[in-house]
Amino acid sequence: MKNLRNSILLGVLAFLFSCGENGKQHSSKIYIVTTTGMIADAVKNIADTLLEVEALMGPGVDPHLYKAKQSDTKKLLEADVVFYNGVHLEGKMAESLESLAKTKAVYAVADGIPESKLISTSQFSGTHDPHIWFDVNLWMDVAKYISHQLQKKYPEHQEHFKKNTEEYLKKLEEFNVWVTEEIKKVPDSVRILVTAHDAFGYFGRAYGMKVEGLQGISTVSEPGLKDITALVEHISQLKVKSIFMESSVSARFINAVVEGCKEKGHDLKLGGTLYSDAMGAAGTEDGTYLGMIRHNVNTIVGGLK
């Protein structure tokens, strides 16, 4: 029934927009819409100025809670191709995106990653952790998948996409080496990353860090007093040096953990703010995928060394 409602809604909106406007209000370039900024950045690296690329979710936006606005629906309907993360990251948009896929090219980039490489989660039965961008190796799989879909859709630009993809993959491979070496600067005994929600599982697995999150992989439900108390006990026992906030998640509960540790006699420090589900401001270094990860690595190393 929900899928039927979404299909009807998309059809009605498409009709209204087609009646009220003369085609796309964008350039003559191929128009690509993505849900997150991380995906948009990958598409831009593969297509550069050949395509027009736009992300629906900007800095500080939590994709777990994001609801599409009417303007977003308009962009999705106008798009030539849509890329989204998948594996339930865009929880409140998933059904609409699946319905849209019946009428145009819509791709979940996580489909480019073998299931064996995904982290299973008990929070949602039968699904996986959606935070795939925190393992640079997995992001290379995503880049290959995006490139493949664009080459298939636009064979006239195949060589262009291939060349850019090769250059981007080389850059990611070199960057992955840098991340690995930087994290090694943190002694094993204190290599514990505690954040607002469990977004860094892939990061921890890839770079040898123990990861703890106050919330689960999704921010749909807020942590309760029991969750905060349990984390305070755990952190105090392990003598964790720093805890990290996230740019797209409220700092209220992290501050409660800090205060709880102080009451138990453990001086837990705020190690800084990490980018988790969204990048930094557009036009800045942190507003790129590489810049986002570099900021996080520098912040983590600085907070834990």
RAJO-V707795 format. One record per backbone hydrogen bond with DSSP energy under -1.0 kcal/mol. CO is the residue of the C=O (numbers start at 1). NH is the residue of the N-H. E is the energy in kcal/mol with one decimal. If there is no record, write none. Layout:
# RAJO-V707795
<<CO:NH:E> <CO:NH:E>>
This chain:
# RAJO-V707795
<<1:5:-2.3> <2:6:-2.6> <3:7:-2.3> <4:8:-2.5> <5:9:-2.8> <6:10:-2.7> <7:11:-2.1> <8:12:-2.7> <9:13:-2.7> <10:14:-2.4> <11:15:-2.0> <12:16:-2.5> <13:17:-2.8> <14:18:-2.1> <15:19:-1.8> <16:20:-2.0> <17:21:-1.5> <21:23:-1.3> <30:52:-3.0> <31:80:-2.9> <31:81:-1.4> <32:54:-2.3> <33:83:-2.2> <34:56:-2.3> <35:57:-2.5> <36:40:-1.8> <37:41:-2.4> <38:42:-1.7> <39:43:-2.4> <40:44:-2.4> <41:45:-1.9> <42:46:-1.6> <43:47:-2.7> <44:48:-2.8> <47:50:-2.1> <52:32:-3.4> <54:34:-2.6> <58:61:-1.5> <62:65:-1.1> <69:73:-2.1> <70:74:-1.9> <71:75:-1.9> <72:76:-2.7> <73:77:-2.2> <74:78:-1.9> <75:79:-1.6> <81:33:-2.3> <82:107:-2.9> <83:35:-1.4> <84:109:-3.1> <85:110:-1.9> <86:89:-1.8> <89:91:-1.6> <90:93:-1.9> <90:94:-1.4> <93:97:-2.4> <94:98:-2.4> <95:99:-2.1> <96:100:-2.3> <97:101:-1.6> <99:102:-1.5> <100:103:-2.0> <100:104:-1.3> <105:82:-2.4> <107:84:-2.8> <108:111:-1.9> <109:112:-1.9> <110:113:-1.8> <114:117:-2.2> <115:118:-1.4> <119:129:-3.0> <124:127:-1.6> <127:121:-1.5> <130:132:-2.3> <131:134:-1.3> <132:135:-1.3> <135:139:-2.0> <136:140:-1.4> <137:141:-1.1> <138:142:-1.9> <139:143:-2.4> <140:144:-2.1> <141:145:-2.1> <142:146:-2.7> <143:147:-2.5> <144:148:-2.4> <145:149:-2.3> <146:150:-2.3> <147:151:-2.7> <148:152:-2.2> <149:153:-2.2> <150:154:-2.9> <154:157:-2.2> <155:158:-1.5> <157:161:-2.3> <158:162:-2.6> <159:163:-2.5> <160:164:-2.1> <161:165:-2.5> <162:166:-2.4> <163:167:-1.8> <164:168:-2.5> <165:169:-2.9> <166:170:-1.8> <167:171:-1.9> <168:172:-2.5> <169:173:-2.5> <170:174:-2.1> <171:175:-2.1> <172:176:-2.4> <173:177:-1.3> <174:178:-1.6> <175:179:-2.5> <176:180:-2.2> <177:181:-2.2> <178:182:-2.4> <179:183:-2.3> <180:184:-1.3> <182:185:-1.6> <183:186:-1.8> <187:190:-1.5> <188:191:-1.2> <190:192:-2.3> <191:210:-2.2> <193:212:-3.0> <194:244:-2.8> <195:214:-2.0> <196:215:-1.7> <197:199:-2.9> <200:204:-2.7> <201:205:-2.3> <202:206:-2.4> <203:207:-2.2> <204:209:-2.0> <210:193:-3.3> <212:195:-2.3> <216:198:-1.7> <224:228:-2.1> <225:229:-2.8> <226:230:-2.2> <227:231:-2.1> <228:232:-2.5> <229:233:-2.3> <230:234:-2.2> <231:235:-3.0> <232:236:-2.4> <233:237:-2.1> <234:238:-2.0> <235:239:-1.1> <235:240:-1.8> <241:269:-2.2> <243:271:-3.2> <245:274:-2.9> <246:249:-1.2> <251:255:-2.5> <252:256:-1.3> <253:257:-1.7> <254:258:-2.1> <255:259:-2.4> <256:260:-2.2> <257:261:-2.3> <258:262:-2.0> <259:263:-2.0> <261:266:-2.9> <262:265:-1.6> <266:268:-1.5> <269:243:-2.6> <272:245:-2.2> <274:247:-2.7> <281:284:-1.6> <285:288:-1.4> <286:280:-2.9> <288:292:-2.7> <289:293:-2.3> <290:294:-2.5> <291:295:-2.5> <292:296:-2.1> <293:297:-2.7> <294:298:-2.6> <295:299:-2.4> <296:300:-2.9> <297:301:-2.7> <298:302:-2.3> <299:303:-2.0> <300:304:-1.6> <301:305:-2.0>>
